Amino acid sequence: QWYQRRVTITAGGASWAKIGVFYIIFYSCLAGFFAVCLKVMLMTLDENQPTVMGRTNRPTAAIGFKGLYKMDFKSTEGWKSYRTAIENMTDAYAEAGKNNSKSYSMDNLGDCAAVEDAAIRNLTWGCFYVGLNRMVGWEPEKDLYFKCEFVKGKTGKGNVEPPFTTEMIPSEAVQKATFKSYYPWLSKAKSGLQPVAAIRVKFNNETGNPLVSSSDFTEEHLNTFYECAAYSGDEKIEDSRSAMFEIIYTLPQFEKDD
């Protein structure tokens, strides 16, 4: 007696089960092989010192923590992210100090050493931080320090003169005296985290309060850019890159008469 067997694309249920088992085993072996290769590759990397050095070793003024390049007085969420970034940085330096007595201490940064003093939104002040990228074996020819200034031509609408005062912590003289002992940088295990300077930024209250508005004022979104560069002696370090920071705020302005 003839009968019609149930098939799907010329294969029955048993055949599809065998095919499924085959591919499960095949892809499991493939995933295992990839995991072993990844593990072997990671074993060749040194957490304290880069394996490849040379073309990427360009001195760069920077801070290696996300969220520290923007100080947003206008946004509650933006300010919260900025404070979290400061906490992450101070925690990292505190942990590094426990493991290596040679690591740079945040205590050198005065009011910018802890988030409770470094970032107070209702008092309209905060801190930026700047250091150098970690370059194994590199050292400046002369005393290292950072210089920062507001960037002309890169300011928000109506913001020709940024309404902020700034203070470098520690001072340029102290930076020159202390930073040289941290170079040449060898590795995180031997040298700890690299030294950093802080810039305390405070709103000039004589121009108003960026967080307060009234019916007599019209709020206008402004942003100001602040640039920091690394210097050796009297000259900017050759072929080095600067760090660019941004301040976002709302400056009350009188409404113009028609």
MOFEN-V199243 format. One record per residue. RES is the residue in one letter. SS is DSSP state (H for helix, E for strand, - for the rest). PSI is psi in whole degrees, -180 to 180 (999 if undefined). OMEGA is omega in whole degrees, -180 to 180 (* if undefined). Layout:
[[RES | SS | PSI | OMEGA] [RES | SS | PSI | OMEGA]]
//
This chain:
[[Q | - | 131 | 180] [W | - | 144 | 174] [Y | - | 158 | -178] [Q | - | 119 | 179] [R | - | 140 | 179] [R | - | 119 | -180] [V | - | 154 | 175] [T | E | 116 | -176] [I | - | 52 | 174] [T | - | 14 | 179] [A | E | 137 | 179] [G | - | -180 | -178] [G | H | -42 | -180] [A | H | -40 | 180] [S | H | -42 | 179] [W | H | -34 | 177] [A | H | -42 | 179] [K | H | -42 | 179] [I | H | -44 | 180] [G | H | -44 | 179] [V | H | -42 | 180] [F | H | -48 | -178] [Y | H | -32 | 176] [I | H | -46 | 179] [I | H | -43 | -178] [F | H | -51 | -178] [Y | H | -28 | 174] [S | H | -43 | 178] [C | H | -39 | 180] [L | H | -43 | 179] [A | H | -40 | 178] [G | H | -41 | 178] [F | H | -44 | 179] [F | H | -42 | 180] [A | H | -41 | 179] [V | H | -43 | 179] [C | H | -42 | 180] [L | H | -42 | 179] [K | H | -44 | 180] [V | H | -41 | 180] [M | H | -44 | -180] [L | H | -29 | 178] [M | H | -20 | -180] [T | - | -8 | -178] [L | - | 140 | 177] [D | - | 122 | -179] [E | - | -24 | -176] [N | - | -18 | -176] [Q | - | 132 | -179] [P | - | 145 | -180] [T | - | -41 | -179] [V | - | 128 | 179] [M | - | 154 | 176] [G | - | -94 | -171] [R | - | -23 | -180] [T | - | -5 | -177] [N | - | 70 | 176] [R | - | 122 | -178] [P | - | 127 | -178] [T | E | 124 | 173] [A | E | 121 | -174] [A | E | 173 | 172] [I | - | 126 | -169] [G | - | 41 | 178] [F | - | 126 | -179] [K | - | 145 | 175] [G | - | -1 | -176] [L | - | 6 | -179] [Y | - | -3 | -178] [K | E | 127 | 177] [M | E | 105 | -172] [D | E | 95 | 177] [F | - | -22 | -172] [K | - | -31 | -173] [S | - | 128 | 177] [T | H | -44 | -180] [E | H | -39 | 179] [G | H | -39 | 179] [W | H | -37 | 178] [K | H | -42 | 179] [S | H | -39 | 179] [Y | H | -44 | 178] [R | H | -39 | 178] [T | H | -39 | 179] [A | H | -39 | 177] [I | H | -43 | 179] [E | H | -43 | 179] [N | H | -41 | -180] [M | H | -48 | -178] [T | H | -36 | 177] [D | H | -41 | -179] [A | H | -41 | 180] [Y | H | -35 | 177] [A | H | -42 | 179] [E | H | -40 | 179] [A | H | -36 | 179] [G | H | -32 | 177] [K | H | -36 | -176] [N | H | -19 | -176] [N | - | 113 | -178] [S | - | -16 | -180] [K | - | -11 | -178] [S | - | 147 | -178] [Y | - | 140 | -178] [S | - | 135 | 177] [M | H | -13 | 178] [D | H | -19 | 180] [N | H | -7 | -172] [L | H | 13 | 173] [G | H | -127 | -178] [D | H | -12 | 179] [C | H | 8 | -175] [A | - | -25 | -178] [A | - | 145 | -174] [V | H | -29 | -179] [E | H | -32 | 179] [D | H | -24 | -173] [A | H | -31 | -174] [A | - | 101 | 179] [I | E | 101 | -171] [R | H | -43 | -177] [N | H | -18 | 175] [L | H | 2 | 178] [T | - | 52 | 170] [W | E | 156 | 179] [G | E | -176 | -178] [C | E | 139 | 167] [F | E | 157 | -179] [Y | E | 143 | -179] [V | E | 139 | 176] [G | E | -166 | 176] [L | E | 149 | 173] [N | - | 154 | -176] [R | - | 114 | 180] [M | - | 113 | -174] [V | - | 126 | 176] [G | - | -5 | -178] [W | - | 145 | 173] [E | - | 146 | -179] [P | - | 151 | 180] [E | - | -36 | 179] [K | - | -172 | -177] [D | - | 133 | -178] [L | E | 138 | 174] [Y | E | 170 | -178] [F | E | 143 | 175] [K | E | 137 | -176] [C | E | 152 | 178] [E | E | 157 | 174] [F | E | 144 | -175] [V | E | 114 | 179] [K | E | 140 | -180] [G | E | -2 | 179] [K | E | 47 | -179] [T | E | 161 | -179] [G | - | 169 | -178] [K | - | 130 | 177] [G | - | 9 | -174] [N | - | 63 | -179] [V | - | -42 | 177] [E | - | 104 | -178] [P | - | 128 | -176] [P | - | 49 | -178] [F | E | 148 | 169] [T | E | 147 | -178] [T | E | 153 | 178] [E | E | 126 | 178] [M | E | 129 | 180] [I | E | 123 | -9] [P | - | 173 | -178] [S | - | 165 | 179] [E | H | -39 | -179] [A | H | -42 | 180] [V | H | -38 | 177] [Q | H | -47 | -180] [K | H | -37 | -176] [A | H | -30 | -172] [T | H | -34 | -174] [F | H | -32 | -175] [K | H | -24 | -179] [S | H | -11 | -179] [Y | H | 2 | -180] [Y | - | 147 | 3] [P | - | 143 | 178] [W | - | 131 | -175] [L | - | -50 | 178] [S | - | 166 | 177] [K | H | -35 | -179] [A | H | -38 | -176] [K | H | -37 | -173] [S | H | -10 | -177] [G | - | -161 | 178] [L | - | 148 | -175] [Q | - | 155 | -180] [P | - | 150 | 178] [V | E | 157 | 172] [A | E | 159 | 179] [A | E | 150 | 175] [I | E | 114 | 180] [R | E | 122 | -177] [V | E | 128 | -180] [K | E | 135 | 179] [F | E | 137 | 178] [N | - | 104 | -174] [N | H | -14 | 179] [E | H | -21 | -180] [T | H | 4 | -179] [G | - | -172 | 179] [N | - | 123 | -176] [P | - | -6 | -179] [L | - | -2 | -175] [V | - | 138 | 176] [S | - | 163 | 178] [S | - | 179 | -179] [S | - | -18 | -180] [D | - | -7 | -176] [F | E | 155 | 171] [T | E | 127 | -177] [E | - | 141 | 179] [E | - | 128 | -180] [H | E | 127 | 180] [L | E | 154 | 172] [N | E | 142 | -178] [T | E | 140 | -179] [F | E | 142 | -175] [Y | E | 126 | -173] [E | E | 137 | 178] [C | E | 136 | 180] [A | E | 154 | 179] [A | E | 134 | -178] [Y | E | 149 | 173] [S | E | 113 | -172] [G | - | -131 | -179] [D | - | 0 | -174] [E | E | 147 | 172] [K | E | 139 | -178] [I | - | 129 | -175] [E | - | 134 | 177] [D | - | 21 | 180] [S | - | 158 | 178] [R | E | 147 | -179] [S | - | 163 | 175] [A | E | 138 | -179] [M | E | 125 | 179] [F | E | 158 | -178] [E | E | 137 | 175] [I | E | 125 | 179] [I | E | 133 | -176] [Y | E | 175 | 177] [T | E | 119 | -179] [L | - | 116 | 177] [P | - | 135 | 179] [Q | E | 144 | 177] [F | E | 142 | 176] [E | - | 139 | 180] [K | - | 142 | 177] [D | - | 143 | 178] [D | - | 999 | *]]
//
